[in-house]
Amino acid sequence: MKFSGILLCSDFDGTLKATPENIAALEYFTNNGGHFTMASGRYPTHFRNAVEGLPINVPVVALNGNVIYDLKTDEILWSNPMPNML
């Protein structure tokens, strides 16, 4: 496939405009083997409704890289919480 092995990751807040043209381009990318996801400092469950219509086909990066979250299964796949410093 044309984009096999390529991961495209976008910031969540204000970086990607979900215009019909951008969504069509992302669908072309993912339909041709590309992987697309989002990254944000937001909590994982925020992505559930906020990314509707975007062709996200791999887990998202949440909490500034401290959580990898699978939207399809509603499951945290990996996390690295900060140690308790108290």
N, C-alpha and C positions, 0 to 999 in steps of 0.2 A: 504494500500500500504506500501511497505517496508520502504520507507523514508518519509512518510507522516509527516508533521509538522516540518521537518528539513530544515533549511535555510543554504546554503553554500554561502559565500560571499568571493570573491577574490579581492585583489588589482589589479589595472589595469596595471601599468607600470612595466613590467619585472617579476612579481610574477608568473603569470600563463603562461606557454608555451603552445601555441595552437597546440600541436602535435596531430597526429591522435589518439594516445593512450589516451591522456587526454580528447580530445573531445568525444571519445567513452565512456570513464568513466563518463563524465558529462551527456551525453545522457542517459546512463543507470540509473544514479542517478535521473534525471528529469523524465524519462519515468516510474520510479517507485515511483513517488509521491514527490520527493525532489524539493525544490525551490533553484534556482541558480541565482546569480546576481553579479555585479561588483561594486566596490567602488573606487573613485578616486577624486583627487583634480581638475580634468579637468572639463571644461564646459559641460553641459548635451548633447548638440548636437554633441560633439566629439564622443560619443558612437555610433551614427547612423551607420557609416561605419566601425569603428574600431573594432567592436566586431562581425563582420559577421562570421557565422559558429558556434558561441558559443551558446549553448542552454539556453540563458537567458530567464527565464519565470516569473520574477517579476521585478518591477521597479529597476533602478540603483540608487546608491547613488553618487551624484556629488558635486563638490565644497566643498570637505572635510566635507560632512555631512550637508551642508546648503541647498541642493536641492535634492528632490526625483523626479526622472524623469521616465516617462513611455515611453519606446521605441516604443511600439506598437501603441500608440495613439499620440506620439510626444507632450506630455503634461507634464507640471510641476505639480505634484500632491501636493507638499508641498515645501515651502521655508522659510528660516529664515535669511533674509538679515541682515548684520551688520548695526547698527544704524548710522546715519550720525553724525559724531563727530565734524564737523566744526561749 
